[in-house]
Amino acid sequence: MEIKAKMPGKVLSIKVNAGDAVTKGQRIIILEAMKMETPIPCPCDGTVGEVKVSVGNKVSPGQVLMVIEE
């Protein structure tokens, strides 16, 4: 499952690494959007397959941030 940005912003922190087990609702990325910190929760249980962004990256709406393998 691809986790995509819903709005433009900047990656402030990445809370997981490739290979980590994640649970539904767990915060996986923190974005700064419109001067506010916006946590991105994991939509399902699974394993982080790939992290496609780095801290400091600017992201656009629809950009893939991370891939979760269910």
PDB file of N, CA, C and O in Angstrom:
ATOM      1  N   MET A   1       0.842  -1.163   0.000  1.00  0.00           N
ATOM      2  CA  MET A   1       0.000   0.000   0.000  1.00  0.00           C
ATOM      3  C   MET A   1       0.897   1.240   0.000  1.00  0.00           C
ATOM      4  O   MET A   1       1.833   1.335   0.795  1.00  0.00           O
ATOM      5  N   GLU A   2       0.613   2.169  -0.878  1.00  0.00           N
ATOM      6  CA  GLU A   2       1.388   3.399  -0.942  1.00  0.00           C
ATOM      7  C   GLU A   2       0.783   4.446  -0.007  1.00  0.00           C
ATOM      8  O   GLU A   2      -0.426   4.677  -0.021  1.00  0.00           O
ATOM      9  N   ILE A   3       1.622   5.069   0.795  1.00  0.00           N
ATOM     10  CA  ILE A   3       1.199   6.167   1.652  1.00  0.00           C
ATOM     11  C   ILE A   3       1.563   7.438   0.902  1.00  0.00           C
ATOM     12  O   ILE A   3       2.731   7.661   0.584  1.00  0.00           O
ATOM     13  N   LYS A   4       0.564   8.277   0.617  1.00  0.00           N
ATOM     14  CA  LYS A   4       0.781   9.479  -0.191  1.00  0.00           C
ATOM     15  C   LYS A   4       0.504  10.744   0.617  1.00  0.00           C
ATOM     16  O   LYS A   4      -0.298  10.744   1.551  1.00  0.00           O
ATOM     17  N   ALA A   5       1.185  11.813   0.234  1.00  0.00           N
ATOM     18  CA  ALA A   5       0.951  13.117   0.858  1.00  0.00           C
ATOM     19  C   ALA A   5      -0.414  13.630   0.414  1.00  0.00           C
ATOM     20  O   ALA A   5      -0.780  13.528  -0.757  1.00  0.00           O
ATOM     21  N   LYS A   6      -1.154  14.179   1.359  1.00  0.00           N
ATOM     22  CA  LYS A   6      -2.471  14.728   1.033  1.00  0.00           C
ATOM     23  C   LYS A   6      -2.400  16.208   0.728  1.00  0.00           C
ATOM     24  O   LYS A   6      -3.330  16.775   0.154  1.00  0.00           O
ATOM     25  N   MET A   7      -1.280  16.848   1.117  1.00  0.00           N
ATOM     26  CA  MET A   7      -1.110  18.285   0.892  1.00  0.00           C
ATOM     27  C   MET A   7       0.373  18.578   0.715  1.00  0.00           C
ATOM     28  O   MET A   7       1.211  17.753   1.080  1.00  0.00           O
ATOM     29  N   PRO A   8       0.708  19.733   0.165  1.00  0.00           N
ATOM     30  CA  PRO A   8       2.125  20.072   0.052  1.00  0.00           C
ATOM     31  C   PRO A   8       2.705  20.329   1.437  1.00  0.00           C
ATOM     32  O   PRO A   8       2.007  20.806   2.332  1.00  0.00           O
ATOM     33  N   GLY A   9       3.970  20.014   1.605  1.00  0.00           N
ATOM     34  CA  GLY A   9       4.603  20.243   2.902  1.00  0.00           C
ATOM     35  C   GLY A   9       6.059  19.845   2.883  1.00  0.00           C
ATOM     36  O   GLY A   9       6.643  19.583   1.831  1.00  0.00           O
ATOM     37  N   LYS A  10       6.631  19.805   4.076  1.00  0.00           N
ATOM     38  CA  LYS A  10       8.039  19.454   4.262  1.00  0.00           C
ATOM     39  C   LYS A  10       8.112  18.320   5.275  1.00  0.00           C
ATOM     40  O   LYS A  10       7.412  18.347   6.287  1.00  0.00           O
ATOM     41  N   VAL A  11       8.957  17.321   5.011  1.00  0.00           N
ATOM     42  CA  VAL A  11       9.122  16.182   5.913  1.00  0.00           C
ATOM     43  C   VAL A  11       9.941  16.637   7.119  1.00  0.00           C
ATOM     44  O   VAL A  11      11.109  17.000   6.980  1.00  0.00           O
ATOM     45  N   LEU A  12       9.320  16.615   8.310  1.00  0.00           N
ATOM     46  CA  LEU A  12      10.020  16.990   9.545  1.00  0.00           C
ATOM     47  C   LEU A  12      10.698  15.794  10.187  1.00  0.00           C
ATOM     48  O   LEU A  12      11.826  15.903  10.667  1.00  0.00           O
ATOM     49  N   SER A  13      10.015  14.643  10.200  1.00  0.00           N
ATOM     50  CA  SER A  13      10.626  13.443  10.781  1.00  0.00           C
ATOM     51  C   SER A  13       9.984  12.195  10.199  1.00  0.00           C
ATOM     52  O   SER A  13       8.827  12.191   9.778  1.00  0.00           O
ATOM     53  N   ILE A  14      10.784  11.137  10.194  1.00  0.00           N
ATOM     54  CA  ILE A  14      10.332   9.820   9.751  1.00  0.00           C
ATOM     55  C   ILE A  14      10.482   8.897  10.953  1.00  0.00           C
ATOM     56  O   ILE A  14      11.587   8.707  11.462  1.00  0.00           O
ATOM     57  N   LYS A  15       9.384   8.333  11.401  1.00  0.00           N
ATOM     58  CA  LYS A  15       9.347   7.578  12.652  1.00  0.00           C
ATOM     59  C   LYS A  15       9.674   6.094  12.506  1.00  0.00           C
ATOM     60  O   LYS A  15       9.851   5.402  13.509  1.00  0.00           O
ATOM     61  N   VAL A  16       9.757   5.595  11.269  1.00  0.00           N
ATOM     62  CA  VAL A  16      10.025   4.169  11.032  1.00  0.00           C
ATOM     63  C   VAL A  16      11.069   4.004   9.929  1.00  0.00           C
ATOM     64  O   VAL A  16      11.354   4.941   9.182  1.00  0.00           O
ATOM     65  N   ASN A  17      11.626   2.817   9.840  1.00  0.00           N
ATOM     66  CA  ASN A  17      12.610   2.482   8.808  1.00  0.00           C
ATOM     67  C   ASN A  17      12.117   1.286   8.005  1.00  0.00           C
ATOM     68  O   ASN A  17      11.223   0.562   8.444  1.00  0.00           O
ATOM     69  N   ALA A  18      12.696   1.083   6.837  1.00  0.00           N
ATOM     70  CA  ALA A  18      12.371  -0.087   6.020  1.00  0.00           C
ATOM     71  C   ALA A  18      12.602  -1.347   6.857  1.00  0.00           C
ATOM     72  O   ALA A  18      13.623  -1.489   7.528  1.00  0.00           O
ATOM     73  N   GLY A  19      11.633  -2.250   6.798  1.00  0.00           N
ATOM     74  CA  GLY A  19      11.727  -3.495   7.549  1.00  0.00           C
ATOM     75  C   GLY A  19      11.016  -3.473   8.889  1.00  0.00           C
ATOM     76  O   GLY A  19      10.796  -4.527   9.486  1.00  0.00           O
ATOM     77  N   ASP A  20      10.648  -2.281   9.379  1.00  0.00           N
ATOM     78  CA  ASP A  20       9.950  -2.174  10.663  1.00  0.00           C
ATOM     79  C   ASP A  20       8.508  -2.659  10.539  1.00  0.00           C
ATOM     80  O   ASP A  20       7.854  -2.431   9.521  1.00  0.00           O
ATOM     81  N   ALA A  21       8.021  -3.322  11.574  1.00  0.00           N
ATOM     82  CA  ALA A  21       6.606  -3.686  11.662  1.00  0.00           C
ATOM     83  C   ALA A  21       5.839  -2.460  12.138  1.00  0.00           C
ATOM     84  O   ALA A  21       6.287  -1.756  13.043  1.00  0.00           O
ATOM     85  N   VAL A  22       4.677  -2.201  11.526  1.00  0.00           N
ATOM     86  CA  VAL A  22       3.847  -1.053  11.902  1.00  0.00           C
ATOM     87  C   VAL A  22       2.417  -1.514  12.150  1.00  0.00           C
ATOM     88  O   VAL A  22       1.985  -2.550  11.645  1.00  0.00           O
ATOM     89  N   THR A  23       1.695  -0.726  12.934  1.00  0.00           N
ATOM     90  CA  THR A  23       0.301  -1.044  13.229  1.00  0.00           C
ATOM     91  C   THR A  23      -0.599   0.090  12.762  1.00  0.00           C
ATOM     92  O   THR A  23      -0.170   1.237  12.640  1.00  0.00           O
ATOM     93  N   LYS A  24      -1.842  -0.252  12.508  1.00  0.00           N
ATOM     94  CA  LYS A  24      -2.820   0.733  12.069  1.00  0.00           C
ATOM     95  C   LYS A  24      -2.899   1.871  13.092  1.00  0.00           C
ATOM     96  O   LYS A  24      -3.030   1.629  14.292  1.00  0.00           O
ATOM     97  N   GLY A  25      -2.818   3.110  12.606  1.00  0.00           N
ATOM     98  CA  GLY A  25      -2.913   4.281  13.464  1.00  0.00           C
ATOM     99  C   GLY A  25      -1.570   4.794  13.974  1.00  0.00           C
ATOM    100  O   GLY A  25      -1.489   5.911  14.483  1.00  0.00           O
ATOM    101  N   GLN A  26      -0.514   3.989  13.841  1.00  0.00           N
ATOM    102  CA  GLN A  26       0.818   4.405  14.293  1.00  0.00           C
ATOM    103  C   GLN A  26       1.305   5.581  13.450  1.00  0.00           C
ATOM    104  O   GLN A  26       1.155   5.578  12.228  1.00  0.00           O
ATOM    105  N   ARG A  27       1.884   6.578  14.099  1.00  0.00           N
ATOM    106  CA  ARG A  27       2.441   7.720  13.369  1.00  0.00           C
ATOM    107  C   ARG A  27       3.729   7.285  12.677  1.00  0.00           C
ATOM    108  O   ARG A  27       4.650   6.779  13.317  1.00  0.00           O
ATOM    109  N   ILE A  28       3.782   7.488  11.359  1.00  0.00           N
ATOM    110  CA  ILE A  28       4.951   7.027  10.612  1.00  0.00           C
ATOM    111  C   ILE A  28       5.783   8.175  10.045  1.00  0.00           C
ATOM    112  O   ILE A  28       6.994   8.038   9.871  1.00  0.00           O
ATOM    113  N   ILE A  29       5.145   9.296   9.759  1.00  0.00           N
ATOM    114  CA  ILE A  29       5.844  10.477   9.229  1.00  0.00           C
ATOM    115  C   ILE A  29       5.192  11.717   9.821  1.00  0.00           C
ATOM    116  O   ILE A  29       3.982  11.741  10.050  1.00  0.00           O
ATOM    117  N   ILE A  30       5.999  12.751  10.068  1.00  0.00           N
ATOM    118  CA  ILE A  30       5.471  14.052  10.476  1.00  0.00           C
ATOM    119  C   ILE A  30       5.810  15.049   9.369  1.00  0.00           C
ATOM    120  O   ILE A  30       6.975  15.229   9.015  1.00  0.00           O
ATOM    121  N   LEU A  31       4.773  15.693   8.830  1.00  0.00           N
ATOM    122  CA  LEU A  31       4.953  16.725   7.820  1.00  0.00           C
ATOM    123  C   LEU A  31       4.672  18.085   8.433  1.00  0.00           C
ATOM    124  O   LEU A  31       3.880  18.203   9.369  1.00  0.00           O
ATOM    125  N   GLU A  32       5.319  19.103   7.906  1.00  0.00           N
ATOM    126  CA  GLU A  32       4.962  20.479   8.250  1.00  0.00           C
ATOM    127  C   GLU A  32       4.206  21.022   7.060  1.00  0.00           C
ATOM    128  O   GLU A  32       4.731  21.088   5.949  1.00  0.00           O
ATOM    129  N   ALA A  33       2.967  21.410   7.302  1.00  0.00           N
ATOM    130  CA  ALA A  33       2.113  21.954   6.247  1.00  0.00           C
ATOM    131  C   ALA A  33       1.393  23.170   6.807  1.00  0.00           C
ATOM    132  O   ALA A  33       0.752  23.086   7.855  1.00  0.00           O
ATOM    133  N   MET A  34       1.493  24.283   6.128  1.00  0.00           N
ATOM    134  CA  MET A  34       0.863  25.531   6.557  1.00  0.00           C
ATOM    135  C   MET A  34       1.266  25.892   7.988  1.00  0.00           C
ATOM    136  O   MET A  34       0.422  26.292   8.791  1.00  0.00           O
ATOM    137  N   LYS A  35       2.554  25.751   8.305  1.00  0.00           N
ATOM    138  CA  LYS A  35       3.132  26.096   9.609  1.00  0.00           C
ATOM    139  C   LYS A  35       2.637  25.218  10.755  1.00  0.00           C
ATOM    140  O   LYS A  35       2.818  25.561  11.924  1.00  0.00           O
ATOM    141  N   MET A  36       2.008  24.077  10.422  1.00  0.00           N
ATOM    142  CA  MET A  36       1.525  23.153  11.445  1.00  0.00           C
ATOM    143  C   MET A  36       2.151  21.784  11.235  1.00  0.00           C
ATOM    144  O   MET A  36       2.370  21.363  10.099  1.00  0.00           O
ATOM    145  N   GLU A  37       2.439  21.091  12.329  1.00  0.00           N
ATOM    146  CA  GLU A  37       2.911  19.712  12.232  1.00  0.00           C
ATOM    147  C   GLU A  37       1.714  18.798  11.984  1.00  0.00           C
ATOM    148  O   GLU A  37       0.720  18.847  12.708  1.00  0.00           O
ATOM    149  N   THR A  38       1.825  17.972  10.958  1.00  0.00           N
ATOM    150  CA  THR A  38       0.747  17.068  10.595  1.00  0.00           C
ATOM    151  C   THR A  38       1.255  15.630  10.629  1.00  0.00           C
ATOM    152  O   THR A  38       2.041  15.238   9.766  1.00  0.00           O
ATOM    153  N   PRO A  39       0.820  14.837  11.611  1.00  0.00           N
ATOM    154  CA  PRO A  39       1.248  13.435  11.647  1.00  0.00           C
ATOM    155  C   PRO A  39       0.524  12.627  10.571  1.00  0.00           C
ATOM    156  O   PRO A  39      -0.665  12.827  10.324  1.00  0.00           O
ATOM    157  N   ILE A  40       1.251  11.722   9.941  1.00  0.00           N
ATOM    158  CA  ILE A  40       0.668  10.807   8.960  1.00  0.00           C
ATOM    159  C   ILE A  40       0.573   9.439   9.633  1.00  0.00           C
ATOM    160  O   ILE A  40       1.599   8.832   9.940  1.00  0.00           O
ATOM    161  N   PRO A  41      -0.648   8.946   9.865  1.00  0.00           N
ATOM    162  CA  PRO A  41      -0.803   7.637  10.508  1.00  0.00           C
ATOM    163  C   PRO A  41      -0.757   6.509   9.479  1.00  0.00           C
ATOM    164  O   PRO A  41      -1.093   6.706   8.311  1.00  0.00           O
ATOM    165  N   CYS A  42      -0.346   5.351   9.917  1.00  0.00           N
ATOM    166  CA  CYS A  42      -0.343   4.164   9.066  1.00  0.00           C
ATOM    167  C   CYS A  42      -1.796   3.681   8.924  1.00  0.00           C
ATOM    168  O   CYS A  42      -2.493   3.545   9.930  1.00  0.00           O
ATOM    169  N   PRO A  43      -2.259   3.421   7.705  1.00  0.00           N
ATOM    170  CA  PRO A  43      -3.657   3.018   7.520  1.00  0.00           C
ATOM    171  C   PRO A  43      -3.927   1.530   7.768  1.00  0.00           C
ATOM    172  O   PRO A  43      -5.081   1.103   7.773  1.00  0.00           O
ATOM    173  N   CYS A  44      -2.852   0.730   7.976  1.00  0.00           N
ATOM    174  CA  CYS A  44      -3.046  -0.710   8.144  1.00  0.00           C
ATOM    175  C   CYS A  44      -1.872  -1.316   8.907  1.00  0.00           C
ATOM    176  O   CYS A  44      -0.835  -0.673   9.075  1.00  0.00           O
ATOM    177  N   ASP A  45      -2.038  -2.542   9.363  1.00  0.00           N
ATOM    178  CA  ASP A  45      -0.919  -3.286   9.935  1.00  0.00           C
ATOM    179  C   ASP A  45      -0.055  -3.794   8.791  1.00  0.00           C
ATOM    180  O   ASP A  45      -0.568  -4.123   7.722  1.00  0.00           O
ATOM    181  N   GLY A  46       1.253  -3.860   9.012  1.00  0.00           N
ATOM    182  CA  GLY A  46       2.127  -4.387   7.968  1.00  0.00           C
ATOM    183  C   GLY A  46       3.587  -4.155   8.294  1.00  0.00           C
ATOM    184  O   GLY A  46       3.971  -3.982   9.451  1.00  0.00           O
ATOM    185  N   THR A  47       4.389  -4.155   7.244  1.00  0.00           N
ATOM    186  CA  THR A  47       5.829  -3.950   7.349  1.00  0.00           C
ATOM    187  C   THR A  47       6.223  -2.842   6.383  1.00  0.00           C
ATOM    188  O   THR A  47       5.735  -2.795   5.254  1.00  0.00           O
ATOM    189  N   VAL A  48       7.099  -1.958   6.820  1.00  0.00           N
ATOM    190  CA  VAL A  48       7.566  -0.883   5.947  1.00  0.00           C
ATOM    191  C   VAL A  48       8.433  -1.504   4.858  1.00  0.00           C
ATOM    192  O   VAL A  48       9.472  -2.099   5.146  1.00  0.00           O
ATOM    193  N   GLY A  49       7.999  -1.364   3.601  1.00  0.00           N
ATOM    194  CA  GLY A  49       8.748  -1.913   2.479  1.00  0.00           C
ATOM    195  C   GLY A  49       9.797  -0.953   1.967  1.00  0.00           C
ATOM    196  O   GLY A  49      10.922  -1.352   1.667  1.00  0.00           O
ATOM    197  N   GLU A  50       9.427   0.322   1.867  1.00  0.00           N
ATOM    198  CA  GLU A  50      10.340   1.313   1.321  1.00  0.00           C
ATOM    199  C   GLU A  50       9.932   2.704   1.809  1.00  0.00           C
ATOM    200  O   GLU A  50       8.750   3.045   1.845  1.00  0.00           O
ATOM    201  N   VAL A  51      10.935   3.494   2.181  1.00  0.00           N
ATOM    202  CA  VAL A  51      10.713   4.896   2.533  1.00  0.00           C
ATOM    203  C   VAL A  51      11.207   5.716   1.345  1.00  0.00           C
ATOM    204  O   VAL A  51      12.377   5.629   0.973  1.00  0.00           O
ATOM    205  N   LYS A  52      10.326   6.506   0.753  1.00  0.00           N
ATOM    206  CA  LYS A  52      10.634   7.212  -0.492  1.00  0.00           C
ATOM    207  C   LYS A  52      11.046   8.664  -0.301  1.00  0.00           C
ATOM    208  O   LYS A  52      11.352   9.349  -1.276  1.00  0.00           O
ATOM    209  N   VAL A  53      11.059   9.147   0.944  1.00  0.00           N
ATOM    210  CA  VAL A  53      11.436  10.539   1.212  1.00  0.00           C
ATOM    211  C   VAL A  53      12.470  10.581   2.326  1.00  0.00           C
ATOM    212  O   VAL A  53      12.696   9.591   3.023  1.00  0.00           O
ATOM    213  N   SER A  54      13.089  11.734   2.479  1.00  0.00           N
ATOM    214  CA  SER A  54      14.057  11.961   3.552  1.00  0.00           C
ATOM    215  C   SER A  54      13.640  13.200   4.330  1.00  0.00           C
ATOM    216  O   SER A  54      12.880  14.028   3.828  1.00  0.00           O
ATOM    217  N   VAL A  55      14.136  13.325   5.553  1.00  0.00           N
ATOM    218  CA  VAL A  55      13.864  14.510   6.362  1.00  0.00           C
ATOM    219  C   VAL A  55      14.357  15.734   5.592  1.00  0.00           C
ATOM    220  O   VAL A  55      15.468  15.746   5.061  1.00  0.00           O
ATOM    221  N   GLY A  56      13.512  16.762   5.542  1.00  0.00           N
ATOM    222  CA  GLY A  56      13.853  17.991   4.836  1.00  0.00           C
ATOM    223  C   GLY A  56      13.288  18.074   3.433  1.00  0.00           C
ATOM    224  O   GLY A  56      13.243  19.158   2.852  1.00  0.00           O
ATOM    225  N   ASN A  57      12.847  16.932   2.868  1.00  0.00           N
ATOM    226  CA  ASN A  57      12.266  16.943   1.523  1.00  0.00           C
ATOM    227  C   ASN A  57      10.962  17.728   1.504  1.00  0.00           C
ATOM    228  O   ASN A  57      10.177  17.673   2.451  1.00  0.00           O
ATOM    229  N   LYS A  58      10.739  18.458   0.416  1.00  0.00           N
ATOM    230  CA  LYS A  58       9.437  19.075   0.176  1.00  0.00           C
ATOM    231  C   LYS A  58       8.628  18.089  -0.641  1.00  0.00           C
ATOM    232  O   LYS A  58       9.139  17.483  -1.582  1.00  0.00           O
ATOM    233  N   VAL A  59       7.360  17.930  -0.278  1.00  0.00           N
ATOM    234  CA  VAL A  59       6.498  16.968  -0.962  1.00  0.00           C
ATOM    235  C   VAL A  59       5.286  17.663  -1.561  1.00  0.00           C
ATOM    236  O   VAL A  59       4.857  18.719  -1.095  1.00  0.00           O
ATOM    237  N   SER A  60       4.749  17.049  -2.598  1.00  0.00           N
ATOM    238  CA  SER A  60       3.567  17.557  -3.293  1.00  0.00           C
ATOM    239  C   SER A  60       2.385  16.640  -3.024  1.00  0.00           C
ATOM    240  O   SER A  60       2.577  15.473  -2.684  1.00  0.00           O
ATOM    241  N   PRO A  61       1.161  17.151  -3.172  1.00  0.00           N
ATOM    242  CA  PRO A  61      -0.011  16.285  -2.989  1.00  0.00           C
ATOM    243  C   PRO A  61       0.053  15.092  -3.941  1.00  0.00           C
ATOM    244  O   PRO A  61       0.334  15.248  -5.129  1.00  0.00           O
ATOM    245  N   GLY A  62      -0.209  13.907  -3.411  1.00  0.00           N
ATOM    246  CA  GLY A  62      -0.196  12.694  -4.214  1.00  0.00           C
ATOM    247  C   GLY A  62       1.165  12.019  -4.304  1.00  0.00           C
ATOM    248  O   GLY A  62       1.267  10.905  -4.818  1.00  0.00           O
ATOM    249  N   GLN A  63       2.209  12.674  -3.816  1.00  0.00           N
ATOM    250  CA  GLN A  63       3.549  12.077  -3.853  1.00  0.00           C
ATOM    251  C   GLN A  63       3.620  10.904  -2.889  1.00  0.00           C
ATOM    252  O   GLN A  63       3.137  10.996  -1.761  1.00  0.00           O
ATOM    253  N   VAL A  64       4.222   9.800  -3.328  1.00  0.00           N
ATOM    254  CA  VAL A  64       4.364   8.612  -2.477  1.00  0.00           C
ATOM    255  C   VAL A  64       5.447   8.875  -1.444  1.00  0.00           C
ATOM    256  O   VAL A  64       6.576   9.227  -1.788  1.00  0.00           O
ATOM    257  N   LEU A  65       5.092   8.701  -0.163  1.00  0.00           N
ATOM    258  CA  LEU A  65       6.019   8.913   0.936  1.00  0.00           C
ATOM    259  C   LEU A  65       6.655   7.607   1.382  1.00  0.00           C
ATOM    260  O   LEU A  65       7.837   7.562   1.724  1.00  0.00           O
ATOM    261  N   MET A  66       5.852   6.540   1.375  1.00  0.00           N
ATOM    262  CA  MET A  66       6.297   5.271   1.943  1.00  0.00           C
ATOM    263  C   MET A  66       5.437   4.153   1.351  1.00  0.00           C
ATOM    264  O   MET A  66       4.302   4.377   0.931  1.00  0.00           O
ATOM    265  N   VAL A  67       6.002   2.952   1.329  1.00  0.00           N
ATOM    266  CA  VAL A  67       5.254   1.771   0.883  1.00  0.00           C
ATOM    267  C   VAL A  67       5.161   0.808   2.066  1.00  0.00           C
ATOM    268  O   VAL A  67       6.166   0.457   2.684  1.00  0.00           O
ATOM    269  N   ILE A  68       3.927   0.390   2.367  1.00  0.00           N
ATOM    270  CA  ILE A  68       3.676  -0.568   3.452  1.00  0.00           C
ATOM    271  C   ILE A  68       3.238  -1.882   2.816  1.00  0.00           C
ATOM    272  O   ILE A  68       2.327  -1.907   1.989  1.00  0.00           O
ATOM    273  N   GLU A  69       3.892  -2.972   3.209  1.00  0.00           N
ATOM    274  CA  GLU A  69       3.521  -4.305   2.731  1.00  0.00           C
ATOM    275  C   GLU A  69       2.608  -4.943   3.778  1.00  0.00           C
ATOM    276  O   GLU A  69       2.998  -5.098   4.936  1.00  0.00           O
ATOM    277  N   GLU A  70       1.397  -5.309   3.369  1.00  0.00           N
ATOM    278  CA  GLU A  70       0.434  -5.891   4.296  1.00  0.00           C
ATOM    279  C   GLU A  70       0.664  -7.369   4.480  1.00  0.00           C
ATOM    280  O   GLU A  70      -0.063  -8.018   5.232  1.00  0.00           O
TER     281      GLU A  70
END
